[in-house]
Amino acid sequence: VQLVESGGGLVQPGGSLRLSCAASGFTFSSYDMRWYRQASGKERELVARITNAGGITNYVGRFTISRDNAKNTVYLQMNCLKPEDTAVYYCQGNDGVGREYWGQGTQVTVSS
């Protein structure tokens, strides 16, 4: 099982980034997918989730999660980024009955 995040980096306040998470080794289309973030010294927090049926919850209004089951990939579009969005962003696959997989994370830094 692998989840590989990409797309992080340094961006100025007000900018945008799109994170990707490529999955392999499990039945991606059957899993809920989630994006979390963890800022330095803070708890990991859930920022968006998309169910296996495509139901979406975005916990940050400027962020939008989506998935492409044909590519086994989940995305996080982040707009109007703020310095407080600086964190390591992780994707997670969750089968809803206790099995979960995590990626290694990708750093997003919002700074001028």
C-alpha positions as CSV (number, residue, x, y, z in Angstrom):
1,V,0.0,0.0,0.0
2,Q,1.3,3.4,-0.9
3,L,-0.1,7.0,-0.7
4,V,2.2,9.5,-2.3
5,E,1.5,13.2,-1.9
6,S,2.9,15.9,-4.2
7,G,2.3,19.5,-5.1
8,G,3.4,21.2,-1.9
9,G,5.9,24.0,-1.8
10,L,6.4,27.7,-1.0
11,V,3.6,30.1,-2.1
12,Q,2.8,33.7,-1.4
13,P,-0.2,34.7,0.6
14,G,-3.3,34.8,-1.7
15,G,-1.8,32.2,-4.0
16,S,-3.1,28.7,-4.9
17,L,-1.7,25.2,-4.8
18,R,-3.2,21.9,-5.9
19,L,-2.0,18.8,-3.9
20,S,-2.2,15.4,-5.3
21,C,-2.2,12.0,-3.6
22,A,-1.6,8.9,-5.7
23,A,-2.7,5.7,-4.2
24,S,-1.8,2.1,-4.9
25,G,-2.1,-1.3,-3.3
26,F,-5.7,-1.1,-2.2
27,T,-9.2,-0.7,-3.8
28,F,-9.1,3.1,-4.0
29,S,-12.6,3.5,-5.3
30,S,-14.0,1.8,-2.2
31,Y,-12.3,4.0,0.3
32,D,-13.1,7.4,1.8
33,M,-10.2,9.8,1.2
34,R,-9.2,12.6,3.5
35,W,-6.7,15.4,3.7
36,Y,-5.3,16.3,7.0
37,R,-2.7,18.9,8.0
38,Q,-0.4,19.4,10.9
39,A,1.3,22.7,11.7
40,S,4.4,22.8,13.8
41,G,3.5,22.3,17.4
42,K,-0.2,21.7,16.7
43,E,-2.5,18.7,16.5
44,R,-3.3,17.1,13.2
45,E,-6.6,18.4,11.8
46,L,-8.9,17.2,9.1
47,V,-9.4,19.7,6.3
48,A,-11.5,17.8,3.8
49,R,-13.0,14.4,3.0
50,I,-14.6,12.7,0.1
51,T,-16.5,9.5,0.5
52,N,-16.3,6.5,-1.8
53,A,-19.6,7.7,-3.3
54,G,-18.3,11.2,-3.9
55,G,-19.8,13.0,-1.0
56,I,-17.7,16.0,-0.1
57,T,-17.0,17.9,3.1
58,N,-14.6,20.7,3.0
59,Y,-13.7,22.0,6.5
60,V,-11.8,24.9,5.1
61,G,-13.9,27.0,2.9
62,R,-11.1,28.0,0.6
63,F,-10.2,24.3,-0.1
64,T,-11.8,21.8,-2.3
65,I,-11.3,18.1,-2.4
66,S,-11.9,15.9,-5.4
67,R,-11.0,12.4,-6.6
68,D,-10.3,10.6,-9.9
69,N,-11.0,6.9,-9.4
70,A,-9.6,6.1,-12.8
71,K,-6.3,7.5,-11.7
72,N,-6.5,6.4,-8.1
73,T,-5.8,10.0,-7.1
74,V,-7.3,12.4,-4.7
75,Y,-6.7,16.2,-5.0
76,L,-6.9,19.2,-2.7
77,Q,-7.3,22.5,-4.4
78,M,-6.2,25.3,-2.1
79,N,-7.0,28.9,-2.9
80,C,-6.4,32.3,-1.2
81,L,-3.8,30.7,0.9
82,K,-2.9,32.3,4.2
83,P,0.2,32.0,6.4
84,E,-1.8,30.0,8.9
85,D,-2.3,27.3,6.2
86,T,1.4,26.5,6.6
87,A,1.6,22.9,7.6
88,V,2.5,19.4,6.4
89,Y,-0.5,18.0,4.5
90,Y,-1.3,14.3,4.6
91,C,-3.7,12.2,2.7
92,Q,-5.5,9.3,4.3
93,G,-7.5,6.4,2.9
94,N,-10.2,5.1,5.2
95,D,-12.5,2.1,4.7
96,G,-14.9,3.2,7.4
97,V,-14.4,0.1,9.6
98,G,-11.1,0.7,11.1
99,R,-8.6,0.3,8.3
100,E,-6.6,3.4,7.3
101,Y,-3.6,4.3,5.3
102,W,-1.4,7.4,5.4
103,G,0.9,9.1,3.0
104,Q,4.2,10.6,4.1
105,G,3.1,14.2,3.8
106,T,3.9,17.2,1.7
107,Q,5.0,20.6,3.1
108,V,3.0,23.7,2.3
109,T,4.6,27.0,3.3
110,V,2.7,30.2,2.8
111,S,5.0,33.2,3.2
112,S,6.0,36.4,1.4
